[in-house]
Amino acid sequence: MADIKYYDVILKPVITEKSMNAMGEKKYTFLVHPQANKSQIKEAVEKMFEGTKVKSVNTMNLDGKKKRRGMVFGKTAKTKKAIVALTEESKDIELFEGL
């Protein structure tokens, strides 16, 4: 297992219609490092966003898509997505404010 620091775990937020609807239930979706586990994701969210308390973390591994350019076939990179649920008394994540 690679030595992953908490600031390397969260790569970017996922902005989709489904993830925006889940924000009403205090669930936030992020693309995370492919080798990060649930406890590392929980630690990263609590350290990077002050006042947040994580209730649960759900992760999913996404395979790369097949792409073609002319006669050459290839694949995009594998990714990992995490859905982080916050507790009721937790503050909202300001990163998603105004979206």
Phi, psi and omega per residue, in radians:
M1 nan 2.329 -3.140
A2 -1.249 2.652 3.090
D3 -1.436 1.731 -3.072
I4 -1.828 2.178 3.072
K5 -1.456 2.809 -3.048
Y6 -1.103 -0.528 -3.133
Y7 -1.383 -0.157 3.066
D8 -1.650 -0.158 -3.023
V9 -1.292 -0.921 -3.087
I10 -1.498 2.094 -3.121
L11 -1.567 -0.909 3.109
K12 -2.886 2.750 3.098
P13 -1.351 2.689 3.063
V14 -1.732 2.097 -3.102
I15 -1.923 1.668 3.070
T16 -2.326 2.953 3.138
E17 -1.117 -0.687 -3.136
K18 -1.167 -0.724 -3.139
S19 -1.238 -0.546 3.090
M20 -1.199 -0.645 3.085
N21 -1.181 -0.578 -3.133
A22 -1.274 -0.310 3.130
M23 -1.138 -0.424 3.065
G24 -1.139 -0.427 3.098
E25 -1.732 0.251 -3.121
K26 1.068 0.747 3.038
K27 -2.060 2.214 -3.087
Y28 -2.119 2.481 -3.068
T29 -1.976 2.314 -3.135
F30 -2.333 2.606 2.861
L31 -1.482 2.288 -3.053
V32 -2.174 2.956 3.113
H33 -1.053 2.371 -3.072
P34 -1.073 -0.395 -3.124
Q35 -1.777 0.105 -3.138
A36 -1.370 2.459 3.083
N37 -1.770 3.116 -3.029
K38 -1.119 -0.682 -3.135
S39 -1.190 -0.601 3.081
Q40 -1.197 -0.657 3.115
I41 -1.149 -0.743 3.116
K42 -1.072 -0.799 3.128
E43 -1.087 -0.715 -3.105
A44 -1.142 -0.740 -3.133
V45 -1.156 -0.752 -3.121
E46 -1.191 -0.539 3.131
K47 -1.448 -0.640 -3.059
M48 -1.379 -0.536 -3.108
F49 -2.059 1.856 -3.068
E50 -1.107 2.449 3.071
G51 1.460 0.068 3.128
T52 -1.656 2.542 3.092
K53 -2.297 2.045 -3.052
V54 -1.471 2.249 3.079
K55 -1.536 -0.824 -3.132
S56 -2.690 2.792 3.110
V57 -2.307 2.207 3.020
N58 -1.974 2.335 -3.125
T59 -2.129 2.714 3.055
M60 -2.549 2.376 3.081
N61 -1.620 2.253 -3.128
L62 -1.960 2.192 3.091
D63 -1.290 2.754 3.107
G64 -1.256 2.629 3.117
K65 -1.472 2.597 3.033
K66 -1.356 2.275 3.118
K67 -2.192 2.696 -3.121
R68 -2.370 2.390 3.029
R69 -2.295 1.798 -3.037
G70 1.207 -2.200 -3.138
M71 -1.653 0.000 -3.061
V72 -1.698 2.232 3.101
F73 -1.794 2.580 3.090
G74 -2.698 -3.106 3.116
K75 -2.325 2.569 3.016
T76 -1.396 2.963 -3.071
A77 -1.248 2.630 3.021
K78 -1.242 2.597 3.107
T79 -2.331 2.912 3.075
K80 -2.295 2.336 -3.106
K81 -2.072 2.472 3.137
A82 -2.225 2.342 3.030
I83 -1.881 2.026 -3.054
V84 -1.840 2.124 3.088
A85 -1.752 2.256 3.130
L86 -1.696 2.768 3.101
T87 -1.301 2.927 -3.090
E88 -1.163 -0.662 -3.108
E89 -1.473 -0.004 -3.126
S90 -1.318 2.629 3.052
K91 -1.284 2.714 3.050
D92 -1.322 2.769 3.101
I93 -1.468 2.117 -3.045
E94 -1.208 -0.324 -3.135
L95 -1.015 -0.556 -3.080
F96 -1.657 0.012 -3.131
E97 -1.173 2.400 3.094
G98 1.448 0.100 3.108
L99 -1.652 nan nan
